[in-house]
Amino acid sequence: MAKRLAEEIYDIVGPPEEARSTLIPRDMVKRWMSSNDVDALGVVHAVLHKPQYSERISPPIDADERRCFVMHYLERCLRENPDSDWASTRYEAGWELASWFSGLWNDAAARDFCEEVKDKLAQLYRAGDNALRRAIVDAALEHMFERRDIAKFFEDWNNDPVLTVAYREALQWSEKGGKSDLHSGKPPR
């Protein structure tokens, strides 16, 4: 039986605790990034985010490519809710999206990408079933809205007949004193 791409990638890059020094060709990483296999995308996501891997990519993946990949990967995880050793679950993806969005928001060079993420979340929410909508609100928006400036950025959702539900539910979290530790590993409520 042929190895799955996720396992092949992991074999090439090695485990984080045994970081290798060999370079990882950018073209190879770009091929991995275009995979349809959500498990492979999960491994690539780790490669792009862990310095022991990402610093070995030569030449490096540029910031725009990285941002587009992360949004694509998180979108897939939110939609599909994979049950896997490699890819994030729907709620893990939502928590990561909240944390990632906050980082983008704080980075003046990446701020323009926030509008794209907002638009993608709107598309996902509109097209999603109740489980996906719940995850977008509970795992992502509630925690993003803990920052009043980010909640204000999403304020136009309040004028949309579909998105207003998400906006108001997420806003209630912070208005009622909700705070979170996105990395606590606690299950969603």
CORDA-V228705 format. One record per pair of residues at least 24 apart in sequence whose ideal C-beta (glycine too) atoms are under 10 Angstrom apart, sorted by the first residue. I is the first residue (numbers start at 0). J is the second residue. If there is no record, write none. Layout:
BEGIN
I:J  I:J
END
This chain:
BEGIN
3:36  3:38  3:39  3:42  3:85  4:30  4:31  4:34  4:35  4:36  4:38  4:39  4:40  4:42  4:43  4:85  5:31  5:34  5:36  5:37  5:38  5:39  5:40  5:41  5:42  5:43  5:83  5:84  5:85  5:86  6:38  6:39  6:42  6:84  6:85  7:31  7:39  7:42  8:34  8:36  8:38  8:39  8:40  8:41  8:42  8:43  8:45  8:46  8:52  8:85  9:38  9:39  9:42  9:45  9:46  9:84  9:85  11:42  11:46  12:42  12:43  12:45  12:46  12:49  12:51  12:52  12:55  12:56  13:51  13:52  13:55  14:51  15:45  15:49  15:50  15:51  15:52  16:51  17:51  18:49  18:50  18:51  18:52  18:54  18:55  19:51  19:52  19:55  20:51  20:55  21:55  21:57  22:54  22:55  22:56  22:57  22:58  23:52  23:53  23:54  23:55  23:56  23:57  24:55  24:56  24:57  24:58  25:56  25:57  25:58  25:59  25:60  25:61  25:64  26:58  27:56  28:52  28:53  28:55  28:56  28:57  28:59  28:60  28:64  28:68  29:56  29:60  29:64  29:68  31:68  32:60  32:64  32:65  32:67  32:68  32:71  32:72  33:68  33:71  35:75  36:75  36:85  36:86  37:72  37:75  37:76  37:78  37:79  37:81  37:83  37:85  37:86  37:87  38:81  38:83  38:84  38:85  38:86  39:85  39:86  40:68  40:69  40:71  40:72  40:73  40:75  40:76  40:81  40:85  40:86  40:87  41:72  41:75  41:76  41:81  41:83  41:84  41:85  41:86  41:87  41:92  42:84  42:85  42:86  43:68  43:72  43:85  44:68  44:69  44:71  44:72  44:73  44:76  44:85  44:86  44:87  44:92  44:95  45:85  47:72  48:95  48:99  62:106  62:108  62:109  62:112  63:109  63:112  66:99  66:103  66:109  66:112  66:115  66:116  67:112  67:115  69:95  69:96  69:99  69:103  69:112  69:116  70:96  70:99  70:100  70:103  70:112  70:115  70:116  70:119  70:120  71:119  73:99  73:100  73:116  73:119  73:120  73:123  73:139  74:116  74:119  74:120  74:122  74:123  76:134  77:119  77:120  77:123  77:124  77:127  77:131  77:134  77:135  77:138  77:139  78:123  78:126  78:127  78:128  78:131  78:134  79:131  80:130  80:131  80:134  88:134  88:138  88:187  89:130  89:131  89:133  89:134  89:135  89:137  89:138  89:187  90:133  90:134  90:137  90:138  90:139  90:186  90:187  91:134  91:138  91:184  91:187  92:134  92:135  92:138  92:139  93:120  93:131  93:133  93:134  93:135  93:136  93:137  93:138  93:139  93:140  93:141  93:142  93:143  93:181  93:187  94:134  94:137  94:138  94:139  94:142  94:179  94:180  94:181  94:182  94:183  94:184  94:185  94:187  95:138  95:139  95:181  95:182  96:120  96:134  96:135  96:138  96:139  96:140  96:142  96:143  96:181  97:138  97:139  97:140  97:141  97:142  97:143  97:144  97:145  97:146  97:149  97:179  97:181  98:139  98:142  98:143  98:181  98:182  99:139  99:143  99:181  100:139  100:140  100:142  100:143  100:146  100:149  100:152  101:142  101:143  101:145  101:146  101:149  101:181  104:143  104:146  104:148  104:149  104:152  105:146  110:152  113:149  113:152  113:153  114:152  116:143  117:143  117:149  117:152  117:153  117:155  117:156  120:153  120:156  120:162  120:165  121:153  121:155  121:156  121:159  121:161  121:162  121:165  124:156  124:159  124:161  124:162  124:164  124:165  124:166  125:159  125:161  125:162  125:165  127:165  132:161  132:164  132:165  132:168  133:165  133:168  133:187  134:187  135:165  135:168  135:169  136:164  136:165  136:166  136:167  136:168  136:169  136:170  136:171  136:172  137:168  137:169  137:172  137:187  137:188  138:179  138:181  138:187  139:165  139:169  139:181  140:165  140:166  140:168  140:169  140:170  140:172  140:173  141:165  141:168  141:169  141:170  141:171  141:172  141:173  141:177  141:179  141:187  141:188  142:169  142:172  142:173  142:177  142:178  142:179  142:180  142:181  143:169  143:172  143:173  143:181  144:168  144:169  144:170  144:171  144:172  144:173  144:174  144:177  145:169  145:172  145:173  145:177  145:178  145:179  145:181  146:173  147:173  147:174  149:173  150:174
END
